[in-house]
């Protein structure tokens, strides 16, 4: 039996194919739990001893996986977490779900992918399938991962197999019965046809639909295009919001009216800036790669410029709200509602709240952050800060309240009733009928 057929047989039996997932975060952990629920024995790898201990104690630290979910697969003996990368050798399928941040010059930082590839290479054996899921620029799988695997003397496509399949996790959606691992189509591009076939065979065991493409680079670009599409359209509606503000029009009314068109229109909404690990970062991966082909991606870069200026616009709206009370920003008490980058999650990566906070503090404001989902957060200089519980005394003491994240836990009627002024960047107060004279909309 060939290596390909042997691995395929293991995957299709599920119970005999051991799965390793490197990176137990927002992407890797839901994937690991889904695979374990489908009968695969799963090893979750992470450099954080704290995360590993929590997982082995069936205690979840992300919103999309409950502790009950973990207890189920732990009790079934299907999921174990470890920091010991030597155990990668026991895995038939190894999936890499590590961060891909930008460095100080907004170029791709491949450190985590490189380290994971080297960890895999140190224990690589014939018959293993390696899949990269981390969002990255086209060419990463074949230019960064493949050479490290083949440096062992094993040949990709013959002795071992390699593919890229972009993650499509939408944090906060799993427990609200939205798009999850099992019902989100999985794009797969292998280094060879055999690689594509084997990776597709694995994902078909845990997802409802697999979409094979011609190469890892095509799959990598697919992911970037998805997020560039969103970034560009968000930039368009943010620019519309800036124009409506100058024209004295309500951008939310315009968007609602345009959304009634049943064809040829897709609704996007403005906000205080981009947040999360994908949309603020992924477009820069593509612009960086495009430079290698002597192409300036002006459209994408312009979208980035518009989106990054939105926190400054929020700062200016706070100044306007205070001016209406004959107050200065210097010395004012401003309460920011929401540190997380999207509603009803605890993920604050790249949140626009931090830029707004910096801008207001730089002009002398006393800023208090409130978030029912985030008790402590780390800012750009590494300092850890605490959020403050929202209560009537805090609202009464605020000169201005700024809604950054429209968490459903916030009582917007109460907020408007007690606050002196409210800057609403999300149209979260649209159903509140009293006290609207206090509200400044984005």
C-alpha positions in Angstrom: 0.0 0.0 0.0 1.4 3.5 -0.9 2.0 6.2 1.6 -0.9 8.1 0.1 -3.3 5.2 0.3 -2.2 4.4 3.9 -2.8 7.9 5.1 -6.1 8.2 3.3 -7.3 5.0 4.9 -6.4 6.4 8.3 -8.2 9.7 7.7 -11.3 8.0 6.5 -11.4 5.7 9.5 -10.9 8.8 11.7 -10.0 6.8 14.9 -6.6 5.8 13.5 -5.5 9.2 12.1 -3.8 11.2 14.9 -4.3 15.0 14.4 -1.9 17.7 15.8 -3.0 21.3 15.9 -0.2 23.9 16.6 -1.7 27.0 18.2 -4.6 26.7 20.7 -6.2 30.1 20.0 -9.3 31.4 18.3 -8.6 29.3 15.2 -6.8 26.2 16.5 -9.0 25.4 19.5 -12.4 25.2 17.7 -10.7 23.2 14.9 -9.2 20.8 17.4 -12.5 20.3 19.3 -14.4 19.7 16.0 -11.9 17.1 14.9 -12.1 15.4 18.3 -15.9 15.4 18.2 -15.7 13.6 14.8 -13.7 10.8 16.4 -10.1 11.8 15.6 -7.5 11.6 18.5 -6.2 15.2 18.7 -3.1 16.7 20.3 -3.2 20.4 20.8 0.2 22.1 20.9 0.9 25.5 22.4 3.9 27.3 23.8 1.7 28.6 26.7 1.8 26.3 29.7 -1.1 28.2 31.1 -3.3 27.5 28.1 -2.3 23.8 28.0 -3.1 23.4 31.7 -6.5 25.0 31.3 -7.3 22.8 28.3 -6.3 19.6 30.1 -8.5 20.8 33.0 -11.4 21.3 30.5 -11.5 25.1 31.2 -12.0 27.2 28.1 -10.6 30.7 27.6 -12.3 31.6 24.3 -15.9 32.4 23.6 -16.5 29.9 20.8 -15.6 26.8 22.8 -17.3 26.2 26.1 -15.8 24.3 29.1 -18.6 21.8 28.6 -17.3 21.2 25.0 -13.8 20.6 26.3 -15.1 18.3 29.1 -16.9 16.2 26.5 -13.9 15.5 24.3 -11.5 15.2 27.3 -13.7 12.6 28.9 -13.9 10.7 25.6 -10.1 10.7 25.5 -10.1 12.5 22.2 -8.2 15.7 23.1 -5.0 16.4 25.0 -2.9 19.6 25.1 0.8 19.7 25.4 3.8 22.0 25.1 6.1 19.1 24.0 6.7 19.6 20.3 8.5 16.3 20.1 5.1 14.6 20.1 4.4 16.0 16.6 6.1 12.8 15.3 3.1 10.8 16.5 0.6 12.9 14.4 -0.5 11.8 11.0 -1.9 15.3 10.1 -0.3 18.4 11.5 -2.3 21.7 11.2 -0.5 25.1 11.9 -2.8 27.8 13.4 -0.2 30.3 14.7 -0.4 34.1 14.6 0.9 36.1 11.5 1.2 39.7 12.8 2.9 42.7 11.1 6.2 44.1 12.3 6.9 47.7 13.2 7.2 48.7 9.5 3.9 46.9 8.6 5.7 44.0 6.8 4.7 40.4 7.4 6.2 38.8 10.5 6.8 35.1 9.7 8.5 34.3 13.0 5.7 32.0 14.3 5.2 30.2 11.0 8.9 29.7 10.6 9.2 28.4 14.2 6.2 26.0 13.7 7.7 24.7 10.5 11.1 24.1 12.2 9.3 22.3 15.0 7.6 20.0 12.5 10.7 19.4 10.5 12.6 18.2 13.6 10.2 15.3 14.1 9.1 14.9 10.5 8.5 11.3 9.2 7.3 9.8 6.0 3.5 9.7 5.5 2.7 12.9 7.4 0.3 15.6 6.1 1.2 19.2 7.0 -1.5 21.9 6.6 -0.9 25.7 7.1 -4.1 27.6 8.1 -2.5 30.9 9.3 -3.4 33.8 7.1 -0.5 34.9 5.0 0.8 36.2 1.7 0.7 34.1 -1.5 3.8 31.9 -1.6 4.3 31.3 2.1 3.5 27.6 2.0 5.9 26.9 -0.8 8.6 29.5 0.0 8.7 29.2 3.9 7.2 25.9 4.9 8.2 23.6 2.1 12.0 24.3 2.1 12.1 23.6 5.9 10.3 20.2 5.4 12.5 19.2 2.5 15.7 20.1 4.3 15.1 16.9 6.2 15.7 14.9 2.9 12.0 14.0 2.6 10.2 15.1 -0.6 6.9 17.0 -0.5 4.3 15.2 -2.6 6.1 11.9 -2.3 7.3 11.2 1.2 5.3 13.9 3.0 2.3 16.0 2.0 1.8 19.8 2.3 -1.2 22.1 1.8 -2.7 25.4 2.7 -6.3 25.9 3.9 -7.2 29.3 5.1 -9.0 29.6 8.4 -12.5 31.2 8.3 -13.3 31.5 11.9 -15.7 34.3 12.9 -15.1 34.8 16.6 -18.3 35.0 18.6 -20.4 33.1 16.1 -20.1 29.5 17.3 -22.2 29.8 20.4 -24.8 32.0 18.6 -25.3 29.2 16.0 -23.7 31.1 13.2 -20.9 30.0 10.9 -18.8 27.3 12.6 -16.1 24.9 11.5 -18.6 22.3 10.3 -20.7 24.5 8.1 -18.1 26.9 6.7 -16.8 25.8 3.3 -13.1 25.0 3.4 -10.7 26.1 0.6 -7.8 23.7 0.1 -4.7 24.1 -2.1 -2.0 21.4 -2.0 1.6 21.5 -3.2 0.7 18.6 -5.5 -2.5 16.9 -6.6 -1.8 14.2 -4.0 -1.4 16.8 -1.3 -4.7 18.5 -2.3 -6.5 15.2 -2.4 -5.3 14.2 1.1 -6.0 17.6 2.7 -9.5 17.6 1.1 -10.1 14.1 2.4 -9.3 15.3 5.9 -11.4 18.4 5.9 -14.3 16.5 4.4 -14.5 14.5 7.6 -15.0 17.7 9.7 -16.7 20.2 7.3 -19.7 20.0 5.1 -18.0 21.4 1.9 -14.4 21.4 0.6 -13.4 23.7 -2.3 -10.1 22.5 -3.9 -8.0 25.0 -5.8 -5.0 24.6 -8.0 -2.2 25.6 -5.5 -1.4 26.8 -2.0 -0.8 30.3 -3.4 -4.3 30.4 -4.9 -5.7 29.4 -1.5 -3.6 32.0 0.3 -4.7 34.7 -2.1 -8.3 33.6 -1.6 -8.2 34.4 2.1 -6.5 37.7 1.5 -9.1 38.7 -1.1 -12.0 37.9 1.2 -10.6 40.3 3.8 -9.4 42.9 1.4 -13.0 42.9 -0.1 -14.3 43.7 3.4 -11.6 46.3 4.2 -12.2 48.2 0.9 -16.0 48.2 1.3 -15.7 49.3 5.0 -13.4 52.1 3.8 -16.1 53.2 1.2 -18.8 53.4 3.8 -16.5 55.1 6.3 -15.7 57.8 3.7 -19.5 58.1 3.1 -19.9 58.7 6.9 -17.3 61.5 6.8 -19.1 63.0 3.8 -22.5 62.8 5.4 -21.1 64.4 8.6 -20.0 67.4 6.5 -23.3 67.5 4.6 -25.4 67.3 7.7 -26.9 64.0 6.7 -27.5 60.8 8.7 -25.3 58.1 7.2 -27.3 55.3 8.9 -30.5 56.6 7.3 -28.8 56.5 3.9 -27.4 53.0 4.4 -30.8 51.7 5.6 -32.5 53.2 2.5 -29.9 51.8 0.1 -30.2 48.4 1.7 -33.8 48.1 0.5 -32.5 47.5 -3.0 -32.9 43.8 -3.6 -30.1 43.4 -6.0 -26.6 44.9 -6.7 -26.0 46.2 -3.2 -24.3 44.7 -0.2 -24.7 46.4 3.2 -21.6 47.5 5.1 -21.6 49.9 8.0 -19.1 52.5 9.3 -17.4 52.4 12.6 -14.6 53.9 14.8 -11.9 51.9 13.0 -11.0 48.4 12.1 -10.3 45.7 14.7 -9.5 42.0 15.0 -6.6 40.1 13.6 -7.8 39.9 10.0 -9.1 43.0 8.4 -6.6 45.6 9.8 -3.7 43.3 8.9 -4.3 41.1 6.0 -4.5 43.8 3.3 -0.9 44.8 4.1 0.2 41.2 3.4 -1.1 41.6 -0.1 0.4 45.1 -0.7 3.7 43.9 0.6 3.7 40.9 -1.8 2.5 43.1 -4.7 5.7 45.2 -4.4 7.7 42.1 -5.3 5.9 42.1 -8.7 6.4 45.9 -9.2 2.8 46.7 -8.6 1.4 49.4 -6.4 -2.0 48.3 -5.0 -3.2 51.8 -4.7 -6.9 50.9 -4.1 -6.1 48.7 -1.1 -3.6 51.3 0.3 -6.2 54.1 0.0 -8.7 52.0 1.8 -6.2 51.5 4.6 -5.6 55.2 4.9 -9.4 55.9 5.2 -10.0 53.2 7.8 -7.0 54.3 10.0 -8.3 57.9 10.2 -11.6 56.9 11.7 -10.4 57.0 15.4 -9.3 60.6 14.7 -12.9 61.3 13.5 -14.2 59.8 16.8 -11.9 62.1 18.7 -13.3 65.1 16.8 -16.9 64.0 17.5 -16.1 63.9 21.2 -14.7 67.4 21.0 -18.0 68.4 19.2 -20.1 66.8 21.9 -18.2 68.6 24.7 -18.4 71.9 22.8 -22.1 71.6 22.9 -21.9 71.6 26.7 -19.3 74.5 26.6 -16.6 72.1 27.9 -13.1 71.4 26.8 -11.6 68.0 26.1 -8.7 68.9 28.3 -9.8 67.7 31.8 -13.0 66.1 30.6 -14.0 62.7 31.9 -14.7 60.4 28.9 -16.1 56.9 29.3 -15.4 54.4 26.5 -17.9 51.6 26.2 -16.3 48.6 24.6 -12.7 47.4 24.4 -13.4 44.3 22.3 -13.3 44.9 18.5 -16.7 43.4 17.9 -19.9 42.9 19.9 -20.3 40.2 22.5 -16.8 38.8 22.4 -13.7 39.2 24.6 -11.2 39.6 21.7 -9.6 43.0 21.7 -6.8 42.4 19.2 -6.2 45.6 17.1 -9.3 47.2 18.6 -9.9 50.8 17.6 -10.7 51.6 21.2 -7.0 51.8 22.0 -6.3 54.5 19.3 -9.3 56.5 20.4 -8.1 56.2 24.0 -4.6 57.4 23.0 -5.9 60.4 21.1 -8.2 61.5 23.8 -5.6 61.0 26.6 -3.0 62.9 24.5 -5.3 66.0 24.6 -5.8 65.8 28.4 -8.9 63.8 28.8 -9.4 61.4 31.7 -10.5 58.1 29.9 -12.2 55.2 31.6 -12.8 52.0 29.7 -15.8 49.7 30.3 -16.4 46.3 28.8 -18.5 43.5 30.3 -16.5 40.9 28.3 -12.9 42.2 29.0 -11.7 42.6 32.5 -8.1 43.3 31.7 -6.3 44.3 28.5 -2.8 44.9 27.3 -2.0 48.0 25.3 0.7 48.6 22.7 3.5 49.4 25.1 2.9 46.1 27.0 1.1 47.7 30.0 -1.9 45.9 31.5 -5.0 47.9 32.3 -8.3 47.1 33.9 -11.7 47.9 32.7 -14.2 49.5 35.1 -17.7 48.1 35.6 -20.4 50.4 34.2 -22.7 51.8 36.8 -24.9 54.9 37.4 -22.2 56.8 39.3 -19.8 56.4 36.4 -22.3 57.5 33.9 -23.2 60.5 36.1 -19.6 61.5 36.4 -18.9 61.3 32.6 -18.7 64.5 30.5 -19.1 62.2 27.4 -19.8 58.5 26.8 -18.4 57.0 23.6 -19.9 53.8 22.3 -17.0 52.0 20.6 -18.5 48.4 20.7 -22.2 47.8 20.6 -22.3 44.9 23.2 -25.8 43.7 23.8 -25.2 43.8 27.5 -25.2 47.6 27.5 -28.5 49.2 28.5 -28.6 52.1 26.0 -31.7 53.7 27.3 -30.1 54.0 30.7 -26.9 55.2 29.3 -28.6 58.0 27.4 -30.8 58.9 30.3 -27.8 59.4 32.7 -25.0 60.6 30.4 -24.4 64.2 29.7 -23.5 63.4 26.0 -23.1 60.3 24.0 -21.0 59.7 20.8 -22.5 56.6 19.1 -20.1 55.1 16.6 -22.2 52.0 15.9 -25.8 53.4 15.8 -26.4 51.3 18.9 -28.9 53.9 20.2 -31.1 53.8 17.1 -34.1 52.4 19.1 -33.9 54.9 21.9 -36.5 57.6 21.5 -35.8 59.9 24.4 -32.8 62.1 25.0 -31.7 62.0 21.4 -30.5 65.6 21.6 -27.6 64.2 23.7 -26.4 61.9 20.9 -23.8 62.6 18.3 -23.8 59.9 15.6 -20.8 58.8 13.6 
